[in-house]
Amino acid sequence: NNDTDDSNKSGGGGVLSYSQQQQQQQQSQQRDANPWKLLIYDAHTRSIISPLLSVSQLRSNGVTLHLLLNSDREPIPDVPAVYFVQPTQENLSIIARDCSRNLYERAHLHFSTRIERPVMEEFARLVVNTGGLSSVASVHDQFVDFVCLENNLFSLNVPQSYCVYNNPGATEQDMELAMGNIAQGLFSVVATLGCVPVIRCPRGGAPEMVARKLSKLIVEHPTLIRSKDGLHKSHNRPVLVIMDRNMDLITPVQHASTYQALVDDVLDHKANRVEFNVKQDGNATSAQTRGGRAPPVVRKKLDIDPDMDPFYSRHKFNPFPEAIESNGAELQEVSAREQQIRSKTGGGGGGASTAVSSGGGGDSSELATAVESLPVLLDRKKKLEVHTSILQAVMNEVAARDVPQFYELETSLATGSYKSDPSKAKKEVIELAADPSKGNVNDKVRLVIVYALSNGVGNTSDIDEVAQAMKESLETKGSTISADGAGGSTAATEGGTHGTLTKEDRALLENGLRAIDYLKKLRSMRMIPTMSSTMQTEISGGTASSGSDMLSSFMARATNQATGLLAKATDKLGTMLGKTHKHRSTIAVENICEMRPNTEDDDYLYLDPRVKGDVDVTALRNAARAPVREAIAFMIGGGCYGEYQNLQMVANERRSVTYGSTEIVDPSTFLNHLAKLA
């Protein structure tokens, strides 16, 4: 039973509305005699559910217990079970065993993607032979084999995807399997959207393999290709642009300047959960303080919803200093409003009801309204305070590691600012990479990689000189900032003291040097482009002075708050304001959306599943083409929040941009992938 019809379709831009429709379906099912159920999932499908549904949301939909498929589970024979798993042989064997034991009242089987007919037949034989057929109530292919992190962001959750298709030892069969799995994942996205896209991709390599496999999957699926909804939307079909990570290797390692991208870079951030360490202040009378010991470190775990959290949805793409300022202003406003309401009601307790009952006429009505608004206000305050703690944690890392200096220099390298003076570029990179007080080991390695991939600033011998200078400095002087600070630990932790590196930092250095060697090899073989020639610099507001004007304004406002997070941010983060540049993927997607001649719009393949064979784009130039209202940019080999944010430069009031990738990786993880290939 292929459920790709109404149950899997979303009506707007983005893929998150699928979960909302599923919630409505489940709520309607609660009218049954027994609305309670169990949810059984595997590790893969748990990653699909966790960003979309909280435990309380599961309970509101009748899920009393949720368990891993391969865990030890007790029989609950009077409650039905909903299985949401991958259709693997191992999973199907466990389900058949559950059915034969009558573990649950009924079993509703929902597979994250299509179950192949031979596998289905084998499963049917197994269930019949073990006597569990009566327990199976329904079987569904759901086509939701992707992780939706927010409304316009998804991942196929393919681990080490860059290594998979860049591995020189991979066989043709390995590549076919890997590209086929990616195509299946993209088909789930297309099925969820319920609209057949036009597919664009570079010619040759992984993107073309995936594009052709995806087009074939769409053509072979009659429910999707002939859907009424798809025909209705045919004049406004989305454009899916499939790209290769090797087109831009700077973006995944470059330091970021925006709130969401920095959270992912410097804290432990996965599936919309943020984790970081916080040193407890402790009272002066505490045992720790009396004993002269350092205050204890507490691990904070916070869930943030990029779509439903008002502050995060507004500021996740903003420069980090602006997010800090907005958080302070909004928190001050909410606190003032709360104080105003509490003062009217006598400060709490029974004061609210007393004041309302004793007030007269219009005053009583106004007060009652104010009191009713208090819970909403307090909820907003609580969410803002969550962001205050996250901003503080990010600020601690950014300030300790001098991230703005790395960001500024890397941006200048990537946009070609040093083309006319390559010796200056090398000098400044060496100075920053060899300074033991600036950045941790990974920060320095990332800077050297950006230098190695930037056009016109250095040849192979220059790259060797810069890498050697970094290596010698770290080995002789150490690093005052331990790389343990990345990923959510405390950045202030001392790293290499007395001119030595910690064991962890030494391993990171060796790892980083392998990554640099791998990229040097690719560069010498001309297998990857250098980036400056394909990046465009833009200044917010359109003029070169606007960046400094914005900084001056920001500093003026911070003068009134000489202490606190905002003042600290003003001092440390000035270079993060004003400058932006379009990354390689952004330029490609924009050229295709704007249908610009002599660009990627002419060079990329044009595949339309509704049309046989390839489409000649040059022939379309003489025809009227519908404007692109929805673009989906997909990166094979891993994506990042910096790229997602940068692609929003193509979005406007008439066009939405959704970003997806085989996996979302932070810079440290991507460095590990590069090193592994070396």
MOZI-V642169 format. One line per field, one symbol per residue. psi: psi as a letter, one per 30 degrees, with the letter a starting at -180 (. if undefined). burial: I if it has 24 or more other ideal C-beta (glycine too) atoms within 12 Angstrom, else O. A space follows every 50 residues. Layout:
# MOZI-V642169
psi->???
burial->???
This chain:
# MOZI-V642169
psi->jjigbefgkkfaklgffeeeeeeeeeefffflejfkllkklaeefefeee fekleeeeefggjfkklkegljklkifgklkjkjlkileeeeeeeeeeef fheleljjkjkfakkkeeeeeeeeeeeefgggeffjelkkjfhhhljjea ehklkfhjkheeeefgjffkleeeeeeeeeeeeeeeeeeeeefgkklkkk llklaeeeeeeeeeeeeeefjeeefgkeeeeegffhklkjjklkeffjfe effkklfleeeeefefljjkhgkkklkkkkeklfgleeeefglkllkkjk jkkkjfefjeeeeegfflkeeeeeeeeeeeeeeeeeeeeeeeeegggabg eeeeeeeflkceeeeeeeeeeffeeeeeeeeeeeeeeeeeeeeeeeeeee fheeeeeeeeeeefggfgefieeeeeeeeeeeffjffjlaeeeeeeeeee eefkkgfkaeeeeeeeeeeeeeeefefakfjkffflgflkffkkcjlhgl kleeeeeeeeeeeeeeeeeeeeeeghfkllfefgkkkkkkfflffeeeee eeeeeeefefiflaeeeeeeefgeffkeklkkleeeeeeeeeefhklhaf feekkjkjffkkllkjeefffflkkkljfkkjkkjkgklleeeeeeffff laffkljkkllflkkleeeeeeeeeef.
burial->OIIIIOIIIIOIIIIIIIIIIIIOOIOOOOOOOOOIIIIIIIOIIIIIII IIIOOOIIOOIIIOIIIOIOOOIOOIOOIIIIIIIIIIOOIIIIIIIIII OOIIIIIIIIIIIIIOOOIIOOIOOIIOOIOIOOIIOOIIIIIIIIIIII IIIIIIIIOIIIIIIIOOOOOOOOIOOIIIIIIIIIIIIIIIIIIIIIII IIOOIIIIIIIIIIIOIIIOIOIIIOIOIIOOIOOIIIIIIIIIIIIIII IIIIIIIIIIIIIIIIIIIIIIIIIIIIOOOOOOOOOOOOOOOOOOOOOI OIIIIIIOIIIIOOIIIIIIIIIIIIIIOIIOOIOOOIOOIOOIIOOOOO OIOOIIOOOOOOOOOOIOOIIOOIOOIOOIIOIIOIIIIIIIIIIIIIII IIIIIIIIIIIIIIIIIIOOOIOOIIOIIIOIIIIIOIIIIIIIIIIIII IIIIIIIIOOOIIOIIIOIIIOIIOOIIIIIIIIIIIIIIIOIIIIOOOO IIOIIOOIIIIIIIIIIIIIOIIOOOOIIIIIOIIIIIOIOOOOOOIOOI IOOIIOOIOOOOOOIIIIIIIIIIIIIIIIIIIIIIIIIIIIIOIOOOOI IOOIIIIIIIOOOIIOIOOOOOOOOOOIIIIIIIIIIIIIIIIIIIIIII IOOOIIIIIIIIIIIIIIIIIIIIIOII
